[in-house]
Amino acid sequence: MPVQKISFTHRFGIISSSYKQKIEKDIEQKSQESDRSSSTNSSNHTKKHLLLEVTEEFVRDYNKASASERIKQNEVIYRMLQRLKRKATQLQMHTERSMQLQMTWAELCLLSQCKSSYQEECLTTLYRALIYSPLNMTQIPTLFFLSETILYWIKNDAILEPFLTSTELKLLKIAQIIFQLLYYHYLEGSTEPYEELKIRLSSYLDGLEECESAYSSYPNAVWCIRYIESVGSVLVASVGKHALSSRRNTSSVANFPIPQIPPEDLDKTTNKSELRTSVQELSPILWHSVNLWSFAKKYSTNSLTETMNRSFNEIILSLINCRYELLNENWIDVVITFQILADIAKTNVDILETIQLLAQSESITQLPGHKQTDNQMISHGWRSWSWKLIVHLCECLTSICIGTEQALIKRKILFGNETSSDNILAYARNINTFTTEPNTVSQSKNNEHVCLMQMLTYQTKDENDEDLSWRIRYMGLLCMSQIYKHLQNERRHKTLSNLLWMFIHEYEQNERDNRILEALKVGRFDDNIIQSMKYDLTESQLECESAYSSYPNAVWCIRYIESVGSVLVASVGKHALSSRRNTSSVANFPIPQIPPEDLDKTTNKSELRTSVQELSPILWHSVNLWSFAKKYSTNSLTETMNRSFNEIILSLINCRYELLNENWIDVVITFQILADIAKTNVDILETIQLLAQSESTTQLPVHRQTDNQLISHGWRSWSWKLIVHLCECLTSICIGTEQALIKRKILFGNETSSDNILAYARNINTFTTEPNTVSQSKNNEHVCLMQMLTYQTKDENDEDLSWRIRYMGLLCMSQIYKHLQNERRHKTLSNLLWIT
């Protein structure tokens, strides 16, 4: 009989069809909930990933939030800002990552719209990011977006403030640099395809001139608005709006003499017809300034051959001859010219004198025949310029003065050729004589070269018989106050700083116009943008440190890279390291003893002395000690070899008396060399500790007993850079060694009692608030990481940097603890370190 298989669906019992439908419905519901849960987790992950991305939604929510909610969000804004600082710094030199840099600009612009305590810092970061970025055609749409955003902000938000704020000044400066970048692209011909963006920009430019009345008391702000209007009108002229009526007549450029090119570069240049075509695209004064800039950047003007020097002088003379047509040029081109010259004048006094000659007054007899009729235009020099050009000249002189390291340049910009302090102060006392009797200005001996002091005597009227001279005197006083604020932090320019303070004080006592004295209030703004003038905008000296200011180990790396880099490029005449060692003293340094076994293998003493002179003493002795320790086992030395070993160590330890006079890079390398051999030799570790050990004045040699501050406090008197590196070397030894004694010495010095170590940690505030108690501590005999947590000192500017050392001490201890967790035989030490 055939077997018939009956299929069944429900294997675990018979259920009704309604119950079956209910089960299927429940299963479907659970499946949907599971999908929603996974989707939520995915979105949370994405949200977490994009937590630090700045969005318009975040800005809107923050500005609508209550005060208590904003406090919670400030930490997020701080983290966003630090992230954007790092991105801006890293991307500035990567031309292939231009889009990411532009996204950083846009995010900074959005983040600065949060009305938080970090708004000022956001604007400063955006300004610096724009200045230091290389030009790229792909930036144009982003620059248009930024220009629209800033203009809308100025017209609809900032202008509503009842009084001038530093935020408004920064916004105007950012707008100026954005339009300046767009103008560079315009000169290059790259803005032509962006007609739609130009139409949009023209709508934002409408009504900008109405903002001038709100800033009428602040000439520097009015200048920025005029500059934005003028450049904007050039950019949107192709769409039939804001045509610039004062554009230059380029027909005269073709007849302008082509500047001489150095013979060395003749084979690299194009033919004259091609060169003339490129010249015609720029105004003469702009062309010659670019030519001078490229020459000064390519060659060190302090060491030119006779032929090159002649070419250099011809370029300068060609530029100076442009002053006869200067007032007929488009004023935007003249502005860019002064910016280009200011960039190279920070390191070259010849370029500063070129700027002064461009602005210098001269008698009619000095003029060419066809120019003697233009008495009003030329004979008074810069005094016959429009107020806009003179205001910009003041800003360029201020930029040079703050950015240069040469005292001569600073003094020339402030007081011209006047060297007598009495005459300078008398000039400030008699300021009313100059302003009420303009003819006396020409009789002043100091009138030879333009300087900021002369700005305070400016007196003229415009076409409508309106007295605008107060604007120039305002700018002169504002620039002087900004320079004084900078000089306060420069101890080597203390004399000039004091003289400038007395001059400003005398002028304040004698000036009657309150509009001018308002400059002193504006000059007190904590404007970080002014400090940007200290940097060469054309070099790759980026502001990395500000992005890593909270991480001393990262700042140390940047300082080290800068210092070594400056040594490497010193031969090309830039970044010369001012603190390089004086190797003349090395010749008199005793040559260390060489083991008798190796005497036959060495060169003669004269050859050895020559090689010694190539290294600093401390570096030489450390290399000598390293080679000895690598060659011989120091645990089984003969009596003669042991004596040689001790002599090498003593020679190295004696170098501590000159340690602070050595180049710090050599000291860094010394500690790295010693750290390499200290991992297996406790004698080398003790050598490092002796190099850093403090000692009483009575222990010093007689000729060193006057240097109490430098030697008696040992490592505590070193710069923070050396102490940070010492911490890293001690950490390297501790992690690399297998000897428990070395580990313990590095962590806790000679202290063996666990109770004392823990008591040291509990009383840490006693040491940091009362530094004198540190020297009384028994544990102060040998340097160790525990001592770093009690470091307390101030730098030359009275700034407390001791937190950096305590940070490094704690960081190194945490790294060592993480390493000890995997070392079972050091469990006791690991536990003690964790409790500490």
Residue pairs with C-beta under 8 A, 6 or more apart in sequence:
10 20
15 23
51 76
52 76
52 79
52 80
52 83
53 107
54 80
54 84
54 107
54 108
54 110
54 111
55 110
56 110
58 114
59 110
59 111
59 113
59 114
62 70
62 73
62 77
62 114
62 115
62 116
63 113
63 114
63 115
65 73
70 116
73 116
74 116
74 117
74 118
77 111
77 114
77 116
77 118
78 118
80 107
80 111
81 111
81 118
81 121
81 122
81 125
82 547
82 550
84 104
84 107
84 108
84 111
84 125
85 125
85 546
85 547
86 547
86 548
87 100
87 101
87 104
88 101
88 104
88 105
88 108
88 125
88 128
88 129
88 547
89 542
89 543
89 544
89 547
91 97
91 100
91 101
91 104
92 101
92 129
92 132
92 133
92 134
92 542
93 134
93 540
93 542
94 101
95 134
95 136
98 136
98 138
98 139
99 138
101 129
101 133
102 138
102 139
102 142
104 129
105 126
105 129
105 130
105 142
105 146
106 142
106 145
106 146
108 122
108 125
108 126
108 129
109 126
109 146
109 149
109 150
111 118
111 122
112 119
112 122
112 123
112 126
113 153
114 122
119 167
120 166
120 167
120 170
120 528
121 528
123 167
123 170
123 171
123 174
124 170
124 528
124 529
124 532
126 174
127 170
127 173
127 174
127 177
127 529
127 532
128 532
128 543
130 174
130 177
130 178
130 181
131 177
131 532
131 537
132 537
132 542
132 543
133 139
135 181
135 184
135 185
135 188
137 185
137 190
139 181
139 185
140 182
140 185
140 190
140 191
140 194
140 197
141 194
141 197
143 178
143 181
143 182
143 185
144 182
144 194
144 197
144 200
144 201
146 174
146 178
147 175
147 178
147 179
147 182
147 201
147 204
147 232
148 200
148 201
148 204
150 171
150 174
150 175
150 178
151 175
151 204
151 205
151 208
151 228
152 204
153 171
154 168
154 171
154 172
154 175
154 208
154 211
155 204
155 207
155 208
155 211
158 165
158 167
158 168
158 171
159 168
159 211
159 214
161 168
164 215
164 217
164 218
164 221
164 522
166 525
166 526
166 527
168 221
169 220
169 221
169 522
169 525
169 527
169 529
170 527
170 529
172 221
172 224
172 225
172 228
173 224
173 529
175 224
175 228
176 224
176 227
176 228
179 227
179 228
179 231
179 232
179 235
180 231
180 336
182 191
182 231
182 235
183 231
183 234
183 235
183 332
183 336
185 191
186 234
186 235
187 281
187 282
191 198
191 235
192 238
195 238
195 239
198 235
198 236
198 238
198 239
199 236
199 239
201 232
201 235
201 236
202 232
202 236
202 239
202 241
202 242
205 228
205 229
205 232
205 233
205 236
205 242
208 225
208 228
208 229
208 232
209 225
209 229
211 225
212 222
212 225
212 226
215 221
215 222
215 225
216 222
217 515
217 518
218 518
218 522
219 387
219 391
219 471
219 472
219 474
219 475
220 391
220 395
220 475
220 478
220 522
222 471
223 388
223 391
223 392
226 388
227 332
227 335
227 388
229 242
230 244
230 331
230 332
231 332
232 242
233 241
233 242
233 243
233 244
234 244
234 247
234 332
236 242
237 243
237 244
244 330
246 330
246 331
247 330
248 283
248 328
248 329
248 330
248 333
249 328
250 280
250 283
252 325
253 279
253 280
253 282
253 283
253 284
254 276
254 280
256 279
256 284
257 318
258 272
258 275
258 276
258 279
259 287
259 288
259 291
259 314
259 315
259 318
260 311
260 314
260 315
260 318
261 269
261 311
262 295
262 307
262 308
262 311
263 307
263 311
264 308
269 275
270 278
279 287
282 290
282 333
283 329
283 330
283 333
284 322
284 325
284 329
285 319
285 322
285 325
285 326
285 329
285 333
285 334
285 337
286 333
286 336
286 337
286 340
288 315
288 318
288 319
288 322
289 319
289 336
289 337
289 340
289 341
290 340
291 315
291 318
291 319
292 315
292 316
292 319
292 340
292 341
292 344
292 351
292 354
293 340
293 341
293 343
293 344
295 311
295 312
295 315
296 344
296 348
296 351
297 344
297 538
299 308
299 312
300 572
300 573
300 574
301 312
301 348
301 350
302 573
303 573
304 312
316 350
316 354
319 354
319 358
320 354
320 357
320 358
322 329
322 358
323 357
323 358
323 359
323 378
324 367
324 368
324 371
324 378
326 334
326 358
326 385
327 377
327 384
327 385
331 386
331 388
331 389
334 389
335 389
335 392
338 355
338 392
338 393
338 396
339 396
341 351
341 354
341 355
341 396
342 355
342 396
342 397
342 399
342 400
343 536
343 537
343 538
344 351
345 351
345 352
345 354
345 355
345 400
345 404
345 409
346 399
346 400
346 403
346 404
346 409
346 536
347 404
347 406
347 536
347 574
349 406
349 408
349 409
349 412
352 400
352 409
352 412
352 413
353 449
355 393
355 396
355 397
355 450
356 412
356 449
356 450
356 451
359 381
359 382
359 385
359 393
359 450
360 381
360 382
360 448
360 449
360 450
361 379
361 380
361 381
361 382
361 383
361 442
361 447
362 378
362 379
362 381
363 379
364 372
364 375
364 379
367 374
367 378
367 379
371 378
376 384
377 384
378 384
381 450
382 389
382 390
382 393
382 450
383 458
383 460
385 393
387 462
387 468
387 471
387 472
390 455
390 458
390 472
390 475
391 471
391 472
391 475
393 450
394 452
394 455
394 472
394 475
394 476
394 478
394 479
395 475
395 479
397 413
397 450
397 451
397 452
397 479
398 413
398 452
398 479
398 482
398 483
398 530
398 533
399 533
400 409
400 413
401 409
401 410
401 413
401 414
401 483
401 486
402 482
402 483
402 486
402 530
402 531
402 533
402 534
403 533
403 534
403 535
403 536
404 410
407 492
407 493
407 496
410 483
410 487
410 493
410 496
411 496
412 449
412 451
413 451
413 452
414 451
414 452
414 453
414 480
414 483
414 496
414 500
415 424
415 446
415 451
415 453
416 446
416 448
416 449
416 450
416 451
416 453
416 454
417 445
417 446
417 448
417 449
418 424
418 427
418 445
418 446
418 453
421 499
423 446
424 453
424 499
424 503
425 502
425 503
425 506
427 444
427 446
427 453
427 503
428 456
428 503
428 504
428 506
428 507
428 510
429 506
429 510
430 510
431 456
431 457
431 507
431 510
431 511
432 510
432 512
433 440
434 440
434 441
434 444
434 456
434 457
434 459
435 457
435 459
435 469
435 473
438 459
438 460
441 447
441 454
441 457
441 459
444 457
446 453
446 454
447 454
452 476
452 479
452 480
452 483
453 476
453 503
454 476
455 472
455 473
455 475
455 476
455 479
456 473
456 476
456 477
456 507
457 473
458 469
458 472
458 473
458 476
459 469
460 467
460 468
460 469
461 467
461 468
461 469
462 468
470 513
470 515
470 516
473 511
473 513
473 516
474 515
474 516
474 518
474 519
475 519
477 504
477 507
477 511
477 516
477 517
477 519
477 520
477 523
478 519
478 520
478 522
478 523
480 500
480 503
480 504
481 504
481 519
481 520
481 523
481 524
482 523
482 527
482 530
483 500
484 497
484 500
484 501
484 504
485 523
485 524
485 530
486 530
486 531
486 534
487 493
487 496
487 497
487 500
488 497
489 797
490 497
491 796
491 797
504 520
508 517
508 520
511 517
535 541
535 543
539 574
541 562
544 558
545 555
545 558
545 559
548 554
548 555
548 558
549 555
552 720
552 724
552 804
552 805
552 807
552 808
553 724
553 728
553 808
553 811
555 804
556 721
556 724
556 725
559 721
560 665
560 668
560 721
563 577
563 664
563 665
564 665
565 575
566 575
566 576
566 577
567 577
567 580
567 665
569 575
570 576
570 577
570 580
577 663
579 663
579 664
580 663
581 616
581 661
581 662
581 663
581 666
583 613
583 614
583 616
586 612
586 613
586 615
586 616
586 617
587 609
587 612
587 613
589 612
589 617
590 651
591 605
591 608
591 609
591 612
592 620
592 621
592 624
592 647
592 648
592 651
593 644
593 647
593 648
594 602
594 644
595 628
595 640
595 641
595 644
596 640
596 644
597 641
602 608
612 620
615 623
615 666
616 662
616 663
616 666
617 655
617 658
617 662
618 652
618 655
618 658
618 659
618 662
618 666
618 667
618 670
619 666
619 669
619 670
621 648
621 651
621 652
621 655
622 652
622 669
622 670
622 673
622 674
623 673
624 648
624 651
625 648
625 649
625 652
625 673
625 674
625 677
625 684
625 687
626 673
626 674
626 676
626 677
628 644
628 645
628 648
629 677
629 681
629 684
630 677
632 641
632 645
634 645
634 681
634 683
637 645
649 683
649 687
652 687
652 691
653 687
653 690
653 691
655 662
655 691
656 690
656 691
656 692
656 711
657 700
657 701
657 704
657 707
657 711
659 667
659 691
659 718
660 710
660 717
660 718
664 719
664 721
664 722
667 722
668 722
668 725
671 688
671 725
671 726
671 729
672 729
674 684
674 687
674 688
674 729
675 688
675 729
675 730
675 732
675 733
677 684
678 684
678 685
678 687
678 688
678 733
678 737
678 742
679 732
679 733
679 736
679 737
679 742
680 737
680 739
682 739
682 741
682 742
682 745
685 733
685 742
685 745
685 746
686 782
688 726
688 729
688 730
688 783
689 745
689 782
689 783
689 784
692 714
692 715
692 718
692 726
692 783
693 714
693 715
693 781
693 782
693 783
694 712
694 713
694 714
694 715
694 716
694 775
694 780
695 711
695 712
695 714
696 712
697 705
697 708
697 712
698 705
700 707
700 711
700 712
704 711
709 717
710 717
711 717
713 775
714 783
715 722
715 723
715 726
715 783
716 774
716 791
716 793
718 726
720 795
720 801
720 804
720 805
723 788
723 791
723 805
723 808
724 804
724 805
724 808
726 783
727 785
727 788
727 805
727 808
727 809
727 811
727 812
728 808
728 812
730 746
730 783
730 784
730 785
730 812
731 746
731 785
731 812
731 815
731 816
733 742
733 746
734 742
734 743
734 746
734 747
734 816
734 819
735 815
735 816
735 819
737 743
740 825
740 826
740 829
743 816
743 820
743 826
743 829
744 829
745 782
745 784
746 784
746 785
746 816
747 784
747 785
747 786
747 813
747 816
747 829
747 833
748 757
748 779
748 784
748 786
749 779
749 781
749 782
749 783
749 784
749 786
749 787
750 778
750 779
750 781
750 782
751 757
751 760
751 778
751 779
751 786
754 832
756 779
757 786
757 832
757 836
758 835
758 836
760 777
760 779
760 786
761 789
761 836
764 789
764 790
766 773
767 773
767 774
767 777
767 789
767 790
767 792
768 790
768 792
768 802
768 806
769 792
771 792
771 793
774 780
774 787
774 790
774 792
777 790
779 786
779 787
780 787
785 809
785 812
785 813
785 816
786 809
786 836
787 809
788 805
788 806
788 808
788 809
788 812
789 806
789 809
789 810
790 806
791 802
791 805
791 806
791 809
792 802
793 800
793 801
793 802
794 800
794 801
794 802
795 801
813 833
813 836
816 833
817 830
817 833
817 834
820 826
820 829
820 830
820 833
821 830
823 830
